[in-house]
Amino acid sequence: MAAAGPAVRIDVLSGRAARPWLDALAALRMRVFREFPYLYDGSLEYERDYLAEYAESDSSVIVLALAGETAAGCSTGLALIDADGAFQQPFQQSGLALDDVFYFGESVLDPAWRGRGIGHAFFDQREAHARALGFAVTAFCAVQRPDDHPLRPAGYRPLDGFWKKRGYQPRPDLVTRFGWKDIDQPAETDKRMQFWIRSGGQ
């Protein structure tokens, strides 16, 4: 357990230890992902089922940011070989070994707790977990939205600079598509997701 700003603590869970938190984390993810750029209009049932996959994986990590006993944020990861096939496909097509890669899922944080270094704590803990399991490469993917998207907030700043400071580089050759319903759309559509990668030597 490590500190991450006033009144917030970081807990690191793996596998079935995350089960008691699934409902709270599903609700948190739904709330935060409604923001740009994800604009996600989902269901608690889907989110809980999605998180349950992490709870059933022996390689998984779920990093919690806790304000008292309330989940203010969470960040996930697991071996790419255990991840959804949509995230494996670009690596398979590029001839990259799935066994070498630890996949970072999503990070969500309540707006009230942003700007306190918790985002760095999420990466620190997931990277440490990946190293402990012997992975030299960590990767995640991010949705790509057009600059002129009608729901893009004024003054919006993407996280590219933060990710690059963490040693991650965008890989335009590693792209997948993943579907969800946007808050302003009547039905689910596929979204373009680009991978960012960090090698152990970086």
GICORNOR-V971927 format. One record per pair of residues at least 6 apart in sequence whose C-alpha atoms are under 7 Angstrom apart, sorted by sequence separation. I is the first residue (numbers start at 0). GAP is how many residues later the second one is. D is the distance in Angstrom with one decimal. If there is no record, write none. Layout:
BEGIN
I_GAP_D ; I_GAP_D
END
This chain:
BEGIN
2_6_4.9 ; 3_6_6.5 ; 32_6_6.0 ; 33_6_4.6 ; 53_6_5.6 ; 64_6_6.0 ; 65_6_5.5 ; 180_6_5.5 ; 181_6_6.9 ; 1_7_6.2 ; 2_7_6.2 ; 32_7_5.3 ; 33_7_6.4 ; 63_7_6.7 ; 64_7_5.5 ; 90_7_6.8 ; 180_7_3.9 ; 1_8_5.5 ; 64_8_4.8 ; 79_8_6.6 ; 179_8_4.8 ; 180_8_6.2 ; 0_9_5.7 ; 63_9_5.9 ; 64_9_5.9 ; 178_9_6.2 ; 179_9_5.8 ; 0_10_5.4 ; 63_10_4.5 ; 178_10_5.2 ; 179_10_6.6 ; 62_11_5.4 ; 63_11_6.7 ; 178_11_3.9 ; 29_12_6.4 ; 61_12_6.7 ; 62_12_5.0 ; 177_12_5.2 ; 178_12_5.8 ; 61_13_5.7 ; 62_13_6.3 ; 176_13_5.8 ; 177_13_5.3 ; 61_14_4.6 ; 176_14_5.2 ; 177_14_6.9 ; 60_15_5.7 ; 61_15_6.6 ; 176_15_4.8 ; 60_16_5.2 ; 175_16_6.1 ; 176_16_5.7 ; 26_17_6.3 ; 59_17_5.6 ; 60_17_6.2 ; 80_17_5.6 ; 174_17_7.0 ; 175_17_5.2 ; 25_18_5.9 ; 59_18_4.1 ; 79_18_5.9 ; 80_18_6.1 ; 174_18_5.6 ; 175_18_6.6 ; 58_19_5.3 ; 59_19_6.9 ; 174_19_4.5 ; 58_20_5.8 ; 173_20_6.1 ; 174_20_6.2 ; 25_21_5.0 ; 79_21_5.7 ; 173_21_5.6 ; 25_22_5.3 ; 78_22_6.5 ; 79_22_5.2 ; 171_22_6.4 ; 78_23_4.4 ; 79_23_4.9 ; 170_23_6.8 ; 77_24_5.9 ; 78_24_5.6 ; 170_24_5.6 ; 22_25_6.2 ; 77_25_5.5 ; 169_25_6.1 ; 170_25_5.6 ; 21_26_5.9 ; 76_26_5.6 ; 77_26_6.6 ; 169_26_4.3 ; 76_27_4.1 ; 168_27_5.2 ; 169_27_6.6 ; 75_28_6.0 ; 76_28_5.0 ; 101_28_6.2 ; 167_28_5.8 ; 168_28_5.4 ; 21_29_6.5 ; 75_29_5.0 ; 167_29_5.1 ; 168_29_6.6 ; 75_30_5.8 ; 167_30_4.6 ; 74_31_5.7 ; 75_31_6.7 ; 166_31_5.9 ; 74_32_4.1 ; 73_33_5.7 ; 74_33_6.4 ; 101_33_6.2 ; 73_34_5.5 ; 100_34_6.2 ; 103_34_7.0 ; 72_35_5.3 ; 73_35_6.6 ; 99_35_5.9 ; 101_35_6.2 ; 102_35_5.9 ; 103_35_5.9 ; 104_35_6.4 ; 166_35_6.3 ; 18_36_6.1 ; 72_36_4.0 ; 99_36_6.6 ; 100_36_4.9 ; 101_36_4.8 ; 102_36_5.1 ; 103_36_4.9 ; 17_37_5.7 ; 71_37_5.9 ; 72_37_6.0 ; 99_37_6.3 ; 100_37_5.6 ; 101_37_6.4 ; 102_37_5.8 ; 71_38_5.4 ; 100_38_6.9 ; 14_39_6.3 ; 15_39_4.7 ; 14_40_4.2 ; 15_40_6.0 ; 14_41_5.5 ; 14_42_5.4 ; 14_43_5.3 ; 14_45_5.7 ; 13_46_5.3 ; 14_46_6.9 ; 24_46_7.0 ; 13_47_4.6 ; 23_47_6.9 ; 74_47_6.0 ; 12_48_5.7 ; 13_48_6.0 ; 142_48_6.6 ; 143_48_5.8 ; 11_49_6.9 ; 12_49_5.1 ; 76_49_6.7 ; 142_49_5.9 ; 143_49_5.9 ; 11_50_6.0 ; 12_50_6.2 ; 142_50_4.4 ; 11_51_4.6 ; 141_51_5.2 ; 142_51_6.5 ; 10_52_5.8 ; 11_52_6.3 ; 140_52_5.7 ; 141_52_5.5 ; 9_53_6.8 ; 10_53_5.1 ; 140_53_5.1 ; 141_53_6.5 ; 9_54_5.5 ; 10_54_6.6 ; 140_54_4.0 ; 9_55_4.8 ; 139_55_5.5 ; 140_55_5.9 ; 8_56_5.8 ; 9_56_6.3 ; 138_56_6.7 ; 139_56_5.5 ; 7_57_6.4 ; 8_57_5.3 ; 138_57_5.6 ; 139_57_6.8 ; 7_58_5.4 ; 8_58_6.8 ; 138_58_4.4 ; 7_59_4.8 ; 62_59_6.3 ; 137_59_5.9 ; 138_59_6.3 ; 6_60_5.9 ; 137_60_5.4 ; 136_61_5.8 ; 137_61_6.6 ; 136_62_4.5 ; 135_63_5.8 ; 136_63_5.7 ; 135_64_4.6 ; 60_65_6.8 ; 31_76_6.3 ; 31_77_6.9 ; 31_78_6.6 ; 28_79_6.3 ; 90_83_6.8 ; 89_84_5.2 ; 89_85_6.0 ; 89_86_6.2 ; 86_89_6.5 ; 85_90_6.4 ; 85_91_6.9 ; 85_92_6.9 ; 37_105_7.0 ; 36_108_6.7 ; 4_111_5.5 ; 4_112_6.9 ; 3_113_6.4 ; 3_114_5.7 ; 35_116_6.3 ; 3_117_6.8 ; 41_139_6.8 ; 39_140_6.8 ; 40_140_5.4 ; 39_141_6.1 ; 40_141_5.4 ; 39_142_5.0 ; 40_142_5.0 ; 38_143_5.2 ; 39_143_5.9 ; 38_144_5.6
END
